[in-house]
């Protein structure tokens, strides 16, 4: 099955700098890049993928791009055989989404296109602004021609049988002039510039723009099947399904409102490894979604605190990324 997902690039970085090695459920070794413990013996790896469950997460890709993970169940899959996912290297694992729902605001969609899909001086368009109005997605951008033209595409979003996102324009303008077809807007010069964008997750199919969410953002890569998409206020909401039916996964604090939970398999972070992992990251102030910024996880970690449970699982309480200088409630 070919699946896709808006990159959500998971998580947790070195939250377990405070791990205590005790018993079969949570143990530590060091230097994940070497594949060996400090003693020189091979690291113990629990078999299988690391299962993942998340809810109420505002996962910040960069200061302007936020993925709103309302709910998600899946797993972290190692890319290299014999090496567990290592959060310091996002290319070392994939996030498989079995079931879930993820939203993006219009502002985040525009920033994603500017920062990743249409980044660089040779991109076919620049200065993208996205609006969501009356159930339609409206994209305004500057065509990168000898004489730049401001163009607006207004259209409907749906899902292809392969799980890609289809944007079907119902209204096209170049400057103040209406344009009948998408390909009339993109002349030969621009069409040649668009071809390299296929490797970044965008192509033109007849009169539609097709987006492959799996390629839109940097690693960690994600895979899952988008089975439905809808406009909800100023949000584009994607629903994932059709994957493995996840068995029940119970975090240490099941009543927590906003959290990320990882169970089973081996996880590496910094110079530490957690074998047969049991790690829950909990929003220290759950009044709104947990704002987690991977690039600043160390600040969130040191501003919070961790607790080893009676079954030797670890719970780490963290403030939002913009609240690291404030006292926790």
HUJO-V207079 format. One record per backbone hydrogen bond with DSSP energy under -1.0 kcal/mol. CO is the residue of the C=O (numbers start at 0). NH is the residue of the N-H. If there is no record, write none. Layout:
CO NH
CO NH
//
This chain:
11 14
13 16
15 18
25 21
26 274
28 272
30 33
34 42
36 39
40 36
49 75
50 262
51 73
52 260
53 71
54 258
55 289
56 68
57 291
58 66
64 60
64 61
66 58
66 68
67 69
67 102
68 56
70 100
71 53
72 97
72 98
73 51
74 95
75 49
76 93
79 82
84 267
85 88
88 91
91 78
93 76
94 222
95 74
97 242
98 72
99 239
100 69
100 70
101 237
102 67
103 235
104 108
105 109
106 110
107 111
108 112
109 113
110 114
111 115
111 116
112 117
119 122
123 143
125 141
128 139
130 137
132 135
135 132
136 154
137 130
138 152
139 128
140 150
141 125
142 144
148 142
149 174
150 140
151 172
152 138
153 169
153 170
154 136
155 167
157 165
159 162
163 159
164 210
165 157
166 208
167 155
170 153
171 178
172 151
173 176
176 173
180 184
181 185
184 186
186 190
187 191
188 192
189 193
190 194
193 196
194 197
195 198
196 199
196 201
197 200
200 211
202 209
204 207
207 204
208 166
209 202
210 164
211 214
220 94
222 96
223 3
224 240
227 238
229 236
231 234
233 105
234 231
235 103
236 229
237 101
238 226
238 227
239 99
252 255
257 282
258 54
259 280
260 52
261 278
262 50
264 276
266 273
267 86
268 271
271 268
273 266
276 263
277 313
278 261
279 315
280 259
281 317
289 57
290 320
291 59
292 295
293 296
295 299
296 300
297 301
298 302
300 303
304 316
306 314
308 311
312 308
313 279
314 306
315 281
316 304
317 283
319 322
322 325
//
